[in-house]
Amino acid sequence: MKTTEKRKFRGFNKGLLQIPVGQSREVREKLMIALGIRSRMPFYCYAKGLQEMKESQSLAVKEVFESYGITDYRDDEPCNN
């Protein structure tokens, strides 16, 4: 792989769009804890599918979305950015 190419993975923007606006900050904070990150830049890289999640991170993200009743949260296709 060339260094200029970006790897593309399935993110979870689809799930974020299903969260009510009033709960978005709360959910983002829980997802950041689940991913083990502290800033928003890497969060959006995971959400958009620019960064691959480890299996443990993926399971933790799934639990957060399911706690809000969202089961279809993964993007259908990898990010094209």
PAVEX-390609 format. One record per residue: residue number from 1; residue in one letter; chain; x, y, z of N, C-alpha, C in turn. Coordinates in nm, 4 decimals, m for minus. Example, Ala and Ser with C-alpha at 12.3 -4.5 7.8 and 13.67 -1.06 7.14 Angstrom:
! residues 2
- i:aa:ch:nx:ny:nz:cax:cay:caz:cx:cy:cz
- 1:A:A:1.3190:m0.5690:0.7800:1.2300:m0.4500:0.7800:1.3200:m0.3300:0.7800
- 2:S:A:1.2850:m0.2250:0.7080:1.3670:m0.1060:0.7140:1.2900:0.0030:0.7870
//
This chain:
! residues 81
- i:aa:ch:nx:ny:nz:cax:cay:caz:cx:cy:cz
- 1:M:A:0.0852:m0.1184:0.0000:0.0000:0.0000:0.0000:0.0894:0.1242:0.0000
- 2:K:A:0.0567:0.2192:m0.0834:0.1312:0.3447:m0.0879:0.0990:0.4283:0.0354
- 3:T:A:0.1914:0.5111:0.0765:0.1683:0.5933:0.1954:0.0610:0.6987:0.1725
- 4:T:A:0.0329:0.7329:0.0480:m0.0693:0.8345:0.0206:m0.2101:0.7770:0.0197
- 5:E:A:m0.2214:0.6431:0.0127:m0.3531:0.5808:0.0124:m0.4064:0.5717:0.1542
- 6:K:A:m0.5365:0.5930:0.1687:m0.6009:0.5777:0.2985:m0.6749:0.4451:0.3002
- 7:R:A:m0.6573:0.3695:0.4076:m0.7347:0.2472:0.4227:m0.8759:0.2874:0.4619
- 8:K:A:m0.9713:0.2124:0.4138:m1.1110:0.2481:0.4394:m1.1826:0.1312:0.5051
- 9:F:A:m1.2507:0.1607:0.6125:m1.3224:0.0606:0.6897:m1.4663:0.1061:0.7086
- 10:R:A:m1.5501:0.0170:0.7563:m1.6890:0.0535:0.7828:m1.6962:0.1283:0.9151
- 11:G:A:m1.7454:0.2499:0.9105:m1.7608:0.3316:1.0301:m1.8984:0.3145:1.0918
- 12:F:A:m1.9348:0.4094:1.1800:m2.0648:0.4021:1.2469:m2.1404:0.5342:1.2408
- 13:N:A:m2.1180:0.6118:1.1361:m2.1925:0.7369:1.1168:m2.3422:0.7115:1.1071
- 14:K:A:m2.3792:0.5991:1.0476:m2.5201:0.5627:1.0325:m2.5885:0.5596:1.1694
- 15:G:A:m2.5205:0.5063:1.2689:m2.5753:0.5024:1.4038:m2.5811:0.6398:1.4678
- 16:L:A:m2.4793:0.7210:1.4433:m2.4772:0.8560:1.5011:m2.5938:0.9400:1.4507
- 17:L:A:m2.6328:0.9185:1.3265:m2.7433:0.9951:1.2694:m2.8785:0.9564:1.3297
- 18:Q:A:m2.8845:0.8429:1.3981:m3.0089:0.7978:1.4592:m3.0235:0.8453:1.6042
- 19:I:A:m2.9212:0.9088:1.6577:m2.9233:0.9575:1.7954:m2.9942:1.0928:1.8001
- 20:P:A:m3.0882:1.1126:1.8929:m3.1514:1.2441:1.9064:m3.0470:1.3510:1.9414
- 21:V:A:m3.0672:1.4704:1.8904:m2.9710:1.5793:1.9090:m2.9401:1.6018:2.0570
- 22:G:A:m3.0398:1.5935:2.1415:m3.0198:1.6173:2.2839:m2.9322:1.5142:2.3524
- 23:Q:A:m2.9140:1.3982:2.2900:m2.8321:1.2930:2.3486:m2.6987:1.2744:2.2768
- 24:S:A:m2.6729:1.3519:2.1751:m2.5540:1.3302:2.0925:m2.4240:1.3450:2.1706
- 25:R:A:m2.4157:1.4434:2.2566:m2.2927:1.4627:2.3343:m2.2706:1.3457:2.4294
- 26:E:A:m2.3759:1.3041:2.4968:m2.3686:1.1912:2.5902:m2.3229:1.0637:2.5186
- 27:V:A:m2.3815:1.0376:2.4027:m2.3470:0.9186:2.3260:m2.2031:0.9275:2.2762
- 28:R:A:m2.1632:1.0438:2.2257:m2.0256:1.0609:2.1783:m1.9264:1.0342:2.2907
- 29:E:A:m1.9550:1.0844:2.4111:m1.8651:1.0623:2.5237:m1.8568:0.9139:2.5597
- 30:K:A:m1.9701:0.8442:2.5572:m1.9696:0.6999:2.5857:m1.8931:0.6230:2.4785
- 31:L:A:m1.9103:0.6639:2.3527:m1.8386:0.5972:2.2446:m1.6882:0.6224:2.2540
- 32:M:A:m1.6497:0.7422:2.2935:m1.5073:0.7723:2.3088:m1.4460:0.6868:2.4194
- 33:I:A:m1.5197:0.6666:2.5264:m1.4723:0.5786:2.6344:m1.4613:0.4351:2.5813
- 34:A:A:m1.5630:0.3921:2.5062:m1.5632:0.2567:2.4500:m1.4451:0.2350:2.3554
- 35:L:A:m1.4079:0.3388:2.2818:m1.2959:0.3293:2.1882:m1.1608:0.3497:2.2563
- 36:G:A:m1.1632:0.4019:2.3787:m1.0387:0.4260:2.4514:m0.9632:0.5477:2.4002
- 37:I:A:m1.0377:0.6494:2.3578:m0.9755:0.7717:2.3059:m1.0253:0.8918:2.3847
- 38:R:A:m0.9525:1.0046:2.3732:m0.9863:1.1216:2.4536:m1.0202:1.2461:2.3726
- 39:S:A:m0.9952:1.2443:2.2432:m1.0237:1.3640:2.1644:m1.1159:1.3315:2.0471
- 40:R:A:m1.1759:1.4357:1.9925:m1.2763:1.4164:1.8881:m1.2176:1.3812:1.7522
- 41:M:A:m1.0967:1.4234:1.7234:m1.0378:1.3947:1.5914:m1.0289:1.2441:1.5662
- 42:P:A:m0.9692:1.1660:1.6570:m0.9691:1.0213:1.6316:m1.1102:0.9620:1.6348
- 43:F:A:m1.1991:1.0209:1.7154:m1.3368:0.9728:1.7199:m1.4007:0.9791:1.5819
- 44:Y:A:m1.3858:1.0916:1.5146:m1.4461:1.1063:1.3831:m1.3768:1.0186:1.2785
- 45:C:A:m1.2486:0.9879:1.2987:m1.1810:0.8940:1.2089:m1.2422:0.7543:1.2217
- 46:Y:A:m1.2712:0.7117:1.3447:m1.3391:0.5835:1.3649:m1.4822:0.5894:1.3094
- 47:A:A:m1.5531:0.6980:1.3374:m1.6923:0.7100:1.2939:m1.7051:0.7073:1.1423
- 48:K:A:m1.6109:0.7706:1.0734:m1.6158:0.7778:0.9274:m1.5554:0.6553:0.8601
- 49:G:A:m1.4903:0.5690:0.9374:m1.4308:0.4493:0.8793:m1.2906:0.4700:0.8269
- 50:L:A:m1.2240:0.5750:0.8709:m1.0863:0.5996:0.8286:m0.9868:0.5251:0.9166
- 51:Q:A:m1.0307:0.4791:1.0313:m0.9470:0.4056:1.1257:m1.0155:0.2734:1.1579
- 52:E:A:m0.9418:0.1641:1.1531:m0.9984:0.0329:1.1822:m1.0135:0.0136:1.3330
- 53:M:A:m1.1289:m0.0395:1.3732:m1.1516:m0.0705:1.5144:m1.1023:m0.2108:1.5444
- 54:K:A:m1.0456:m0.2270:1.6636:m1.0118:m0.3607:1.7115:m1.1425:m0.4312:1.7455
- 55:E:A:m1.1371:m0.5617:1.7584:m1.2579:m0.6378:1.7886:m1.3188:m0.5939:1.9216
- 56:S:A:m1.2352:m0.5686:2.0216:m1.2858:m0.5249:2.1518:m1.3534:m0.3885:2.1426
- 57:Q:A:m1.2982:m0.2989:2.0618:m1.3594:m0.1678:2.0418:m1.4932:m0.1820:1.9703
- 58:S:A:m1.4972:m0.2668:1.8699:m1.6198:m0.2879:1.7931:m1.7321:m0.3403:1.8826
- 59:L:A:m1.6998:m0.4341:1.9707:m1.7999:m0.4882:2.0624:m1.8478:m0.3823:2.1613
- 60:A:A:m1.7562:m0.2987:2.2094:m1.7938:m0.1931:2.3028:m1.8826:m0.0887:2.2357
- 61:V:A:m1.8528:m0.0537:2.1110:m1.9341:0.0415:2.0349:m2.0733:m0.0166:2.0129
- 62:K:A:m2.0794:m0.1445:1.9798:m2.2076:m0.2124:1.9603:m2.2931:m0.2044:2.0866
- 63:E:A:m2.2316:m0.2261:2.2025:m2.3049:m0.2192:2.3291:m2.3610:m0.0800:2.3550
- 64:V:A:m2.2834:0.0228:2.3228:m2.3312:0.1602:2.3431:m2.4539:0.1861:2.2567
- 65:F:A:m2.4461:0.1525:2.1286:m2.5606:0.1762:2.0404:m2.6814:0.0934:2.0820
- 66:E:A:m2.6592:m0.0312:2.1193:m2.7714:m0.1156:2.1608:m2.8372:m0.0641:2.2880
- 67:S:A:m2.7608:0.0014:2.3749:m2.8209:0.0576:2.4965:m2.9177:0.1714:2.4639
- 68:Y:A:m2.9076:0.2273:2.3435:m2.9998:0.3310:2.2964:m3.1016:0.2748:2.1977
- 69:G:A:m3.1061:0.1423:2.1858:m3.2037:0.0783:2.0983:m3.1678:0.0806:1.9509
- 70:I:A:m3.0430:0.1029:1.9198:m2.9987:0.1100:1.7806:m2.9185:m0.0156:1.7480
- 71:T:A:m2.9696:m0.0945:1.6562:m2.9007:m0.2178:1.6188:m2.8333:m0.2078:1.4820
- 72:D:A:m2.8840:m0.1236:1.3949:m2.8264:m0.1055:1.2614:m2.7456:0.0240:1.2612
- 73:Y:A:m2.6222:0.0156:1.3080:m2.5415:0.1361:1.3274:m2.4192:0.1436:1.2364
- 74:R:A:m2.3799:0.0315:1.1763:m2.2600:0.0312:1.0920:m2.2929:0.0833:0.9530
- 75:D:A:m2.2011:0.1614:0.8974:m2.2180:0.2100:0.7612:m2.2184:0.0917:0.6657
- 76:D:A:m2.2991:0.1003:0.5604:m2.3134:m0.0101:0.4664:m2.1874:m0.0346:0.3857
- 77:E:A:m2.1141:0.0722:0.3564:m1.9936:0.0592:0.2758:m1.8820:0.1407:0.3379
- 78:P:A:m1.7575:0.1057:0.3062:m1.6458:0.1844:0.3587:m1.6527:0.3297:0.3121
- 79:C:A:m1.5897:0.4140:0.3885:m1.5852:0.5574:0.3594:m1.5102:0.5829:0.2303
- 80:N:A:m1.5510:0.6823:0.1562:m1.4828:0.7187:0.0303:m1.4008:0.8452:0.0445
- 81:N:A:m1.3816:0.8954:0.1664:m1.3049:1.0193:0.1856:m1.1578:0.9950:0.1720
//
